Structures are given as C-alpha cells and as structure tokens.
C-alpha cells in the first residue's frame, strides 16, 4: 500500500481513519501519532512511497519534510529484516520464560 505520495506539487501521507479508510493529508500537518502509525505500517505492511525531487515538489516545506521522511523510511525498509531479527532475539528469552507451554 502507498503511504507517502506526491501530487500536484504537494506531498501527502496516508492516515487511516476510524473505519480504516485512507485519508490523504498534506505532509506539513503530520504529527507524532501519524509518524508512529507510519512506522508501524512500514514494519508490518508493504510500504510504498513516491519518489521526490525539487521539480515535483515546488512547495519547499513539503519538499524538506518529504525528503527527510523518504530517506528515513528507505533506510528502515532496507534494514527491516535485521531489525525484526534483533527484536526477536532481544525478547526471545522472555518469551520462552513466560510463555504458556502448548499441551
């Protein structure tokens, strides 16, 4: 699913509303909760983003925000399996210790 897009010289992010319908919101209105939701989606889902350039994003604020988010999410997606493996190994002993054994 696409979560970041560029359209008509503006950048947008996808916010899922209470009915899980996608709403496209201008990137300069992004908040902490929106970033957390995007991170969760990047980890758990297929995460797509439009490429960016100064030509396609003439709004400078949108360009700066989108560029930084695009770079961070690209790095996260490139290392997604490594992050998952590290978190699994970090909590492996606790899961083994406190899990209820199967009967």
C-alpha positions as CSV (number, residue, x, y, z in Angstrom):
1,X,0.0,0.0,0.0
2,X,1.2,3.5,-0.7
3,X,1.7,5.7,2.4
4,X,3.6,8.7,1.0
5,X,2.7,10.3,-2.3
6,X,3.5,13.4,-4.4
7,X,0.7,15.0,-6.3
8,X,0.2,18.5,-7.8
9,X,3.5,19.8,-6.3
10,X,2.5,18.8,-2.8
11,X,3.4,15.9,-0.6
12,X,0.8,13.8,1.3
13,X,0.8,11.0,3.8
14,X,-1.9,8.3,4.3
15,X,-3.8,8.5,7.6
16,X,-6.3,5.6,8.3
17,X,-9.5,6.9,9.9
18,X,-11.7,5.0,12.4
19,X,-13.3,3.0,9.6
20,X,-9.8,2.1,8.2
21,X,-10.4,4.2,5.1
22,X,-7.4,6.0,3.8
23,X,-7.3,9.8,4.0
24,X,-4.6,11.7,2.2
25,X,-3.3,14.6,4.4
26,X,-0.7,17.2,3.5
27,X,2.7,16.3,4.8
28,X,3.1,19.6,6.8
29,X,0.2,18.5,9.0
30,X,1.9,15.3,10.2
31,X,2.0,14.7,13.9
32,X,3.7,12.4,16.4
33,X,0.8,9.9,16.3
34,X,0.8,9.9,12.4
35,X,4.6,9.2,12.4
36,X,4.0,6.3,14.8
37,X,1.3,4.9,12.7
38,X,3.5,5.1,9.6
39,X,6.3,3.4,11.4
40,X,4.0,0.6,12.4
41,X,2.8,0.2,8.9
42,X,6.3,0.2,7.5
43,X,7.2,-2.6,9.8
44,X,4.0,-4.7,9.3
45,X,2.9,-4.0,5.8
46,X,4.1,-3.4,2.3
47,X,5.1,0.2,2.4
48,X,5.3,2.2,-0.8
49,X,6.4,5.8,-1.4
50,X,6.5,8.1,-4.4
51,X,10.0,9.4,-5.4
52,X,10.6,13.0,-4.8
53,X,12.5,15.9,-6.5
54,X,12.6,19.6,-6.3
55,X,10.8,19.7,-9.6
56,X,7.8,17.6,-8.4
57,X,7.6,19.4,-5.0
58,X,7.8,23.1,-5.5
59,X,6.4,23.7,-2.0
60,X,9.7,24.0,-0.1
61,X,8.2,22.9,3.3
62,X,6.7,19.8,1.7
63,X,10.0,19.1,-0.1
64,X,12.1,19.2,3.1
65,X,9.7,17.1,5.2
66,X,9.0,14.6,2.5
67,X,12.7,14.2,1.6
68,X,13.6,13.5,5.3
69,X,10.8,11.1,5.7
70,X,11.6,9.3,2.5
71,X,15.2,8.9,3.5
72,X,14.4,7.5,6.9
73,X,11.8,5.1,5.6
74,X,14.1,3.9,2.9
75,X,16.7,3.1,5.5
76,X,14.2,1.4,7.7
77,X,12.8,-0.7,4.9
78,X,16.3,-1.7,3.7
79,X,17.1,-3.0,7.3
80,X,13.6,-4.3,8.1
81,X,14.6,-7.9,8.4
82,X,17.7,-7.1,10.5
83,X,15.5,-5.0,12.9
84,X,13.0,-7.8,13.2
85,X,15.7,-10.4,13.9
86,X,17.3,-8.2,16.6
87,X,14.0,-7.5,18.3
88,X,13.1,-11.2,18.2
89,X,16.4,-12.2,19.7
90,X,16.1,-9.5,22.3
91,X,12.8,-10.8,23.6
92,X,13.4,-14.5,22.9
93,X,14.4,-15.4,26.5
94,X,11.5,-13.5,28.0
95,X,9.0,-15.1,25.6
96,X,10.4,-18.6,26.4
97,X,10.3,-17.9,30.1
98,X,6.8,-16.5,30.3
99,X,5.0,-18.3,27.5
100,X,2.5,-20.9,28.4
101,X,3.6,-24.3,27.0
102,X,1.5,-26.0,24.4
103,X,-0.4,-29.1,25.7
